[in-house]
Amino acid sequence: MLWPQNQPRKNGRRPAGIAAILLMAGAAAYGQTSLPAAIPGGQGEIAFQGYYLGGNQQDLLNTTGTAFHFQEFLPSLGFLSGSLEGFGAQGHFQTGDSFLELRGTPWMGLYWTFTGGDFRASANFVPFPFNNIFNPEINGRGVKVQAVHGDTQYTFFYGEATLTAGPRVAYRMMTPQWVTGASAVRKVAPHWLVGARIMQFSASPQAIADNPFLFPAGRDTPLVRTLAMQSLYTPYKRLKVYAEVSRPMADVTRTVTSFLAGATWEDTLLTVRANYASQGLLYFPLAGFYAGDRQGPFGEVRLHPFKRLELYGSASQYRNNLEHDASLPQLNSTSTSLGISTLLPGKLSATGQVSTIAYTDQTPGQDTVASKNRQISGALSRSIRHQTVQVNWRDIRMDMLPSPQRQRSSEVGDNYQFRHFSLGGSVRYQQLSGSERLNSLFFRGLGQVNLGPFNAYANVEVGNDMANQTVFSTQAYRTSMVGVSMRLKRGWNLQAEVFRNQLNFTLNPENIFLLENSPALAGASPAAESLSAISQWSFYFRLSKQIRWGGGLPTENPDQFAAKAAPLVGNIEGVVRLKTMGAASYAPGIPVSLDGSQTTYSGPDGHYFFQNIPEGTHEVALALAQLPADFDPGESPKSRLVVQPRRVARTDFEVLPLETIHGAVHGPEKAPLEDIVIRLVPGNRYTTTNKEGNFTFYNVREGDFEVALDAATLPENGAVNAPAVLPVEVRAGTAPPLLEFTFVINTTQKPIRKVLDRK
């Protein structure tokens, strides 16, 4: 790991985040003194964790430390949460996510969120509907303030940019770049969201010279300011139209205005995504990341004419160096992909795909390199009771002087799953022809055992993975892993893993440009070029305990007092039903509000009552703010009715059950597992992994979904280890199984013409 050479700072700059934490802590303490003594309470977690790395005749490296996280609800003040993580790493003290945040504080007619310490801010301040463009997340240590009023949101942040470091026990690596941003987002119409933001990226010239891997060529400007506007228009539920424009301001010879425009259409029959990007070198010059520097169109079509058939295709054409800088390489690429997925008679699933990549590389002072590549692949699978048998075939042609090459592979695998355990494996036969001929075998095995609180799993890969050493690579690392996890008594949990990683290819400018938005690199960070994980063995453990105080976090607010009695009154009653994919049933414990000032809860039979209600028109609604987290409101969450004296007015409601999907992403020992985007389809929901690689989708309605790992957010050179999409059935009362993804880190030597790295 290369460490950024931070420059000395003037007095008062570094303590910004610490001062904010102390200020917020004082505000929280002051707020508590004015509250009633009975506070609902909160919950937290304390953990001791460690990571040990060895191999390649190197000394044993270790990172150990503790972490504490808490959440507490403060009535009338907001939701207080915090984190404090400290680790010792190779004789240095490092901090992980350390922050204090007060969320949802009402003040001056707005709801405020104050964050001091480590904060995160998205590069997209309106929802982004495409997955072929990589936009890094802004991580910083300083202050972030957010205010919401109706359909308008204001955000301000200031701090020192950070990068996530550490293979399993993640900690924050400070960079010498300071980021400042202010944005406003407003819904100007029911289906139109517009936002604007101004940002400043600053670093001293000496800090840039000391950290070239954080500031690649063309992005080594000390001061850059950008003004950006983004818009998302949704005239129909299935149609989204997106546009953005960004203008950098910097003391350089030439800058270009960046823009991106496109649209998506998604329904059960047809999905279309298309956009055109024109992004210069200074589109988003965040330290340690590679974003922008490309111009061209992208299009994707998915057709689902029948339940058993899906056709899909995509194409893109990009070039870089929009500034025409003669000192930088000129890269051009054209890629296409066509595929089919179908269910044949006899429950036989079949997929087929043809992909092409053609590119040229004109590096100053060198001859132009041109290459045309084609890949044809197919797969057949069949489920037989508890087994799934799969056959894969792949043919790759690489046309590059001086020696074209061809690679063929055939793979057979079987997975067996029964109740508490699963077992699988595959063997691949590979043939390489060209300037040299080589035949080899590649083996993969996996297994898992679930016995209540005990869980054991293993994934082992042996051999030379030649397919992932080409421009069609989807895996940057090959990983072998054995691990166990246990839920102990009294809230304790233990997790331990032993794993080994091997690098497939290394990062170079061609790989960044060609595979930036592919599953292999996913928006490569030049900072990751300093990481290596060749034949390294690792051991990781984490011992944690859940703690609660007071009454824990509240799931519902107490009842409010009834309104004053009126001379002429009536009653309101109704039933709250639980709407599921099976038979409907009654829903107890659901809050129902009257005129927003009185709340009651449905009983065991789903009935609710309001007594002694003044005559006249009243609004009865599901109390959404107090609705338990495992329910969603139905189609009609509120109703207006007329109460007559000594009469009963009736209105019924429906709620939909919600479940939680848990999963984990496993990767090689040097690869960070945090902030990997996981998407839930259909829909546009997504979440990100924590530092252990775990992710959770909360509040998921019943249905059949697919959970997909967004390869564009993997670490540099990261590639998903198939499958990248996992199906999941969500049913009321049944917890979905744990979903697990695995990625590896690929590498190849510059130029890309090198296909096989023989030792």
NORRAWO-V532628 format. One record per backbone hydrogen bond with DSSP energy under -0.5 kcal/mol. NH is the residue of the N-H (numbers start at 0). CO is the residue of the C=O. If there is no record, write none. Layout:
NH_CO / NH_CO
This chain:
5_3 / 12_9 / 15_12 / 16_13 / 18_14 / 19_15 / 20_16 / 21_17 / 22_18 / 23_19 / 24_20 / 25_21 / 26_22 / 27_23 / 28_24 / 29_25 / 30_26 / 31_27 / 32_28 / 33_29 / 33_30 / 34_31 / 38_36 / 40_72 / 41_548 / 42_70 / 43_546 / 44_68 / 45_544 / 46_66 / 47_542 / 48_64 / 49_540 / 50_62 / 51_538 / 52_60 / 53_536 / 54_57 / 55_534 / 57_54 / 60_52 / 62_50 / 63_87 / 64_48 / 65_85 / 66_46 / 67_83 / 68_44 / 69_81 / 70_42 / 71_79 / 72_40 / 73_71 / 73_77 / 74_72 / 76_73 / 77_73 / 78_102 / 79_71 / 79_77 / 80_100 / 81_69 / 82_98 / 83_67 / 85_65 / 86_93 / 87_63 / 88_86 / 88_91 / 89_61 / 91_88 / 93_86 / 93_91 / 95_84 / 97_95 / 98_82 / 99_115 / 100_80 / 101_113 / 102_78 / 102_100 / 103_111 / 104_111 / 105_103 / 106_109 / 109_106 / 110_147 / 111_104 / 111_109 / 112_145 / 113_101 / 114_143 / 115_99 / 116_141 / 117_97 / 118_139 / 120_137 / 124_122 / 128_126 / 137_120 / 138_136 / 139_118 / 140_159 / 141_116 / 141_139 / 142_157 / 143_114 / 144_155 / 145_112 / 146_153 / 147_110 / 148_151 / 151_148 / 152_184 / 153_146 / 154_182 / 155_144 / 156_180 / 157_142 / 158_178 / 159_140 / 160_176 / 161_138 / 162_172 / 164_162 / 164_170 / 169_167 / 170_164 / 171_94 / 172_162 / 173_171 / 174_160 / 177_201 / 178_158 / 179_199 / 180_156 / 181_197 / 182_154 / 183_195 / 184_152 / 185_193 / 186_150 / 187_185 / 187_191 / 188_191 / 191_188 / 192_231 / 193_185 / 194_229 / 195_183 / 196_227 / 197_181 / 198_225 / 199_179 / 200_223 / 201_177 / 202_221 / 207_203 / 208_204 / 209_205 / 210_206 / 210_207 / 213_210 / 214_210 / 218_215 / 223_200 / 224_248 / 225_198 / 226_246 / 227_196 / 228_244 / 229_194 / 230_242 / 231_192 / 232_240 / 233_190 / 235_238 / 239_263 / 240_232 / 241_261 / 242_230 / 243_259 / 244_228 / 245_257 / 246_226 / 247_255 / 248_224 / 250_222 / 251_249 / 257_245 / 258_277 / 259_243 / 260_275 / 261_241 / 262_273 / 263_239 / 264_271 / 265_237 / 266_269 / 270_301 / 271_264 / 272_299 / 273_262 / 274_297 / 275_260 / 276_295 / 277_258 / 278_293 / 282_279 / 285_283 / 287_213 / 288_285 / 289_523 / 290_288 / 292_279 / 293_278 / 294_318 / 295_276 / 297_274 / 298_314 / 299_272 / 300_312 / 301_270 / 302_310 / 303_268 / 305_308 / 308_305 / 309_340 / 310_302 / 311_338 / 312_300 / 313_336 / 314_298 / 315_334 / 316_296 / 317_332 / 318_294 / 319_330 / 323_320 / 325_323 / 327_324 / 329_361 / 330_328 / 331_359 / 332_317 / 333_357 / 334_315 / 335_355 / 336_313 / 337_353 / 338_311 / 339_351 / 340_309 / 341_349 / 342_307 / 343_341 / 343_347 / 346_343 / 347_343 / 348_346 / 348_380 / 349_341 / 350_378 / 351_339 / 352_376 / 353_337 / 354_374 / 355_335 / 356_372 / 357_333 / 358_370 / 359_331 / 360_368 / 361_329 / 362_360 / 365_362 / 368_360 / 369_367 / 370_358 / 371_398 / 372_356 / 373_396 / 374_354 / 375_394 / 376_352 / 377_392 / 378_350 / 379_390 / 380_348 / 381_388 / 382_346 / 383_381 / 383_386 / 384_382 / 386_383 / 387_414 / 388_381 / 389_412 / 390_379 / 391_410 / 392_377 / 393_408 / 394_375 / 395_406 / 396_373 / 397_404 / 398_371 / 398_396 / 399_397 / 402_399 / 404_397 / 405_432 / 406_395 / 407_430 / 408_393 / 409_428 / 410_391 / 411_426 / 412_389 / 413_424 / 414_387 / 415_422 / 416_385 / 417_420 / 420_417 / 421_447 / 422_415 / 423_445 / 424_413 / 425_443 / 426_411 / 427_441 / 428_409 / 429_427 / 429_439 / 430_407 / 431_437 / 432_405 / 437_431 / 439_429 / 441_427 / 442_461 / 443_425 / 444_459 / 445_423 / 446_457 / 447_421 / 448_455 / 449_419 / 450_448 / 450_453 / 453_450 / 454_484 / 455_448 / 456_482 / 457_446 / 458_480 / 459_444 / 461_442 / 463_440 / 464_462 / 465_463 / 468_465 / 469_466 / 472_469 / 475_743 / 477_501 / 479_499 / 480_458 / 481_497 / 482_456 / 483_495 / 484_454 / 485_493 / 486_452 / 487_485 / 487_491 / 490_487 / 491_488 / 492_543 / 493_485 / 494_541 / 495_483 / 496_539 / 497_481 / 498_537 / 499_479 / 500_535 / 501_477 / 503_475 / 503_744 / 504_475 / 511_507 / 512_508 / 513_509 / 514_510 / 515_511 / 517_514 / 520_514 / 521_514 / 521_517 / 522_515 / 525_523 / 526_287 / 527_524 / 528_525 / 529_526 / 530_527 / 534_500 / 534_532 / 535_500 / 536_53 / 537_498 / 538_51 / 539_496 / 540_49 / 541_494 / 542_47 / 543_492 / 543_541 / 544_45 / 545_490 / 546_43 / 548_41 / 550_39 / 551_548 / 559_598 / 568_566 / 569_612 / 570_646 / 571_609 / 572_648 / 573_607 / 575_605 / 576_574 / 576_652 / 577_584 / 578_576 / 578_654 / 579_577 / 584_577 / 586_575 / 587_585 / 588_601 / 589_586 / 591_599 / 592_620 / 593_597 / 594_592 / 594_618 / 596_593 / 597_593 / 599_591 / 601_589 / 602_606 / 605_602 / 607_573 / 609_571 / 612_569 / 614_567 / 615_642 / 617_640 / 619_617 / 619_638 / 620_592 / 621_636 / 622_590 / 623_621 / 625_622 / 626_622 / 626_623 / 630_627 / 631_655 / 633_653 / 636_634 / 638_619 / 640_617 / 642_615 / 643_641 / 645_568 / 646_643 / 648_570 / 648_646 / 650_572 / 652_574 / 654_576 / 655_631 / 656_578 / 657_629 / 658_699 / 660_696 / 661_659 / 662_694 / 663_738 / 664_692 / 665_740 / 670_667 / 674_688 / 675_672 / 677_686 / 678_707 / 679_684 / 680_678 / 680_705 / 684_679 / 686_677 / 688_675 / 689_693 / 692_689 / 694_662 / 696_660 / 697_695 / 699_658 / 700_698 / 701_656 / 702_729 / 704_702 / 704_727 / 705_680 / 706_725 / 707_678 / 707_705 / 708_723 / 709_676 / 709_707 / 710_708 / 712_709 / 713_710 / 717_520 / 717_714 / 718_743 / 720_741 / 721_719 / 725_706 / 727_704 / 729_702 / 729_727 / 730_728 / 730_733 / 733_730 / 738_661 / 740_663 / 741_720 / 742_665 / 743_718 / 744_475 / 745_716 / 745_743 / 747_505 / 753_750 / 754_752 / 757_755
